[in-house]
């Protein structure tokens, strides 16, 4: 970020990056628009030009991840013939993992500052997506053991965010293996999902 605030640069993107860094380090509530401006070497008025409030910045940080969740869930819901099958469940989990890895910094922040994220105007969508995802993964005639496994798998996925020193490339295959094991999905389900 050497040219923050200079004409021709993505000032709004730089504001989001600095805000995410501040929100992650000190929390949403303790971060100010003044601190964001100072970190960028721009005026508070320049921040206001792009974002009138911290909530707008927070929403712009969360929106790509939430939009991705919307797409993944809607796509899974539209595959009515396969809903509940092991291959379908595995595909849904893989897509969700890839989404979280793509938006890992934002997802990590969101999991670590629930009180801050509660300020977002997108909170209801986030909660609805969480409920839809859990319901989809528990869909079908699942035993109590399978339902427990589903809840545990979602917990495992979220726990990945606590491993900041592991790259996405290293983490993804390990996470997929562990989640498959927790869900009790076989190699045949993986092969059917990739076919």
ChimeraX attribute file (.defattr): number of C-alpha atoms within 10 A of each C-alpha:
attribute: neighborCount
match mode: 1-to-1
recipient: residues
	/A:1	11
	/A:2	6
	/A:3	13
	/A:4	19
	/A:5	20
	/A:6	11
	/A:7	8
	/A:8	8
	/A:9	12
	/A:10	14
	/A:11	21
	/A:12	17
	/A:13	15
	/A:14	17
	/A:15	24
	/A:16	21
	/A:17	18
	/A:18	18
	/A:19	25
	/A:20	21
	/A:21	17
	/A:22	18
	/A:23	23
	/A:24	19
	/A:25	13
	/A:26	11
	/A:27	19
	/A:28	23
	/A:29	13
	/A:30	11
	/A:31	18
	/A:32	16
	/A:33	20
	/A:34	14
	/A:35	15
	/A:36	24
	/A:37	21
	/A:38	13
	/A:39	14
	/A:40	21
	/A:41	13
	/A:42	17
	/A:43	15
	/A:44	16
	/A:45	13
	/A:46	14
	/A:47	22
	/A:48	13
	/A:49	11
	/A:50	14
	/A:51	18
	/A:52	12
	/A:53	12
	/A:54	21
	/A:55	18
	/A:56	16
	/A:57	23
	/A:58	24
	/A:59	18
	/A:60	17
	/A:61	22
	/A:62	21
	/A:63	17
	/A:64	15
	/A:65	19
	/A:66	20
	/A:67	14
	/A:68	17
	/A:69	22
	/A:70	18
	/A:71	12
	/A:72	19
	/A:73	19
	/A:74	14
	/A:75	12
	/A:76	21
	/A:77	16
	/A:78	10
	/A:79	11
	/A:80	9
	/A:81	9
	/A:82	13
	/A:83	18
	/A:84	19
	/A:85	17
	/A:86	21
	/A:87	22
	/A:88	21
	/A:89	24
	/A:90	24
	/A:91	19
	/A:92	22
	/A:93	22
	/A:94	18
	/A:95	16
	/A:96	19
	/A:97	21
	/A:98	15
	/A:99	18
	/A:100	22
	/A:101	21
	/A:102	15
	/A:103	17
	/A:104	18
	/A:105	16
	/A:106	24
	/A:107	19
	/A:108	20
	/A:109	21
	/A:110	19
	/A:111	15
	/A:112	16
	/A:113	17
	/A:114	12
	/A:115	13
	/A:116	19
	/A:117	23
	/A:118	15
	/A:119	16
	/A:120	21
	/A:121	13
	/A:122	17
	/A:123	15
	/A:124	11
	/A:125	16
	/A:126	21
	/A:127	11
	/A:128	12
	/A:129	19
	/A:130	15
	/A:131	11
	/A:132	17
	/A:133	23
	/A:134	15
	/A:135	13
	/A:136	19
	/A:137	27
	/A:138	20
	/A:139	14
	/A:140	11
	/A:141	10
	/A:142	13
	/A:143	10
	/A:144	10
	/A:145	10
	/A:146	16
	/A:147	18
	/A:148	14
	/A:149	20
	/A:150	23
	/A:151	15
	/A:152	15
	/A:153	23
	/A:154	20
	/A:155	12
	/A:156	15
	/A:157	18
	/A:158	15
	/A:159	13
	/A:160	19
	/A:161	20
	/A:162	11
	/A:163	11
	/A:164	11
	/A:165	8
	/A:166	12
	/A:167	10
	/A:168	18
	/A:169	9
	/A:170	9
	/A:171	14
	/A:172	17
	/A:173	11
	/A:174	12
	/A:175	19
	/A:176	18
	/A:177	12
	/A:178	15
	/A:179	24
	/A:180	22
	/A:181	14
	/A:182	18
	/A:183	24
	/A:184	16
	/A:185	17
	/A:186	14
	/A:187	12
	/A:188	11
	/A:189	19
	/A:190	17
	/A:191	10
	/A:192	14
	/A:193	17
	/A:194	10
	/A:195	7
